[in-house]
Amino acid sequence: MIGFIEMFIPLKSFFLSQEHPPTTIKQFFGNEISEIYIWHLHSLFSVFHTHIQAVERASNSVVDVTSLDSVQKILEERKNQNFLSLKVKGLLSQKRSEGYEIKGKNFPKLQIFMKIACSI
């Protein structure tokens, strides 16, 4: 199954070629770093996926489940270390080489997401 990430460029092309796309979609795909947001969220959601798989194993005991690091703890560590996946670092480097200025102000929604995710 092809996911959203793999279809990002064709979807962007499609929606931006429309005469009257929905405003939110136009703003999202018109943003130079929207693909980077998606890749970063993908790396964060992998933390949830890994933990769900571990909890759903058939041979789990209560001790196994309670000994897992909490998702909140891992997200907090990633936030404190300003973690970026290799893919995100590569995309940011590519944008910088194209002359796009990348600063923390470009990621306000991501900072809000991390704050909420770490406070749950």
N, C-alpha and C positions, 0 to 999 in steps of 0.2 A: 504494500500500500504506500502510495506516495504521500508524504506529509506536507504540511504548510511550508516548512523550511525549504524543502526541495522545489516547491512551486512558487517561491517568493518572487523571483524575477519575472516569470510569466504572468503572475497575478498583478504585480506592480505595473507591468506594461499594459495589461488589459484594462485595469481600472483607470489608469492615467490617460488612456486613449479614449475613454468614454466622454461623451459630450457633457453630461451632467451626473458625474458620480456622486454618491453620498459624501457630504462634507467631511465627515470623520475619516472615511476611507481615503479620500483625496489628501487630507492632511497627513495621515499615517504614511501612505506610500510616497508622498511628496517630500517627506523628511529624509535627509541624506543618511541618517543613522538608524532608521527604523529596522533595517535588517540586523544591525548590531544588537539592538534591543531584543529582537526575537532570539538570536543565538545566545545572548546572555541569560535570558529567561529559560531557555532550553537547558542550559547547564545547571541552573538552580533547580529546575523541576526534576532533574535527574537524581537529586538528593532525595526528593520525595519518593520517586519511583524505586530507588534502591531500598529504601526503608520499608516500603509497602511489600516488595518482594520478600524481604527478610522476615517480616511479620507473617506473611501468608504461607511460609514453608510448612509442609505437612508435619515435619518432625520437631517443631518448636516446643520448647517448654517455657514455663513462666519465667524462669531464670534467663533463658536465651533472649526473650523479648525485652525484659527489663534491663538487660545488660547492654542493649543497643544504645549507641550515642543518640541523643535526641536530635531531631531535625532542627529544632530551634538552636541548639548549641552549634551545630555545623554551620547553619546560616549566619549565626552571630560571628563565628570565626571568619567566615568568608567576608562578611561585611567589614570587620575590623582589619582584615588583611588586604582589603580592596581587591579581592580575588577576581580575576578574569581568566576565562578559559583560553587555550591557545588559539582557538578559532576567532574569538573576540579580539584578542591581541593582534592577530594577523589582519583582521578587517580594519581595526583602528589604525594600524600602521599603514595600510593601503590608503585609507582616507587622508591620513597626514601627508603621505607622499603625493596625493592628488591636490594638496594645498588646503584641505579642509582643517580648520582649527578645532581640535578636540580638547575640551576642558570639562571639569566637573559640572558646570552649569548646563552642559548638553544632556545630562542624565538626571534631571530632577525627579521625574516619575519613577525611575529606577531606585533612587535613594528613598523615596517614599515607600515603594514596594518592600525594600529591604527592611525598613524601619517597622512596617506592619508585620512582615513575616517573622521578624525576630521577637516581636512582642506577644505573639500568640501563645 
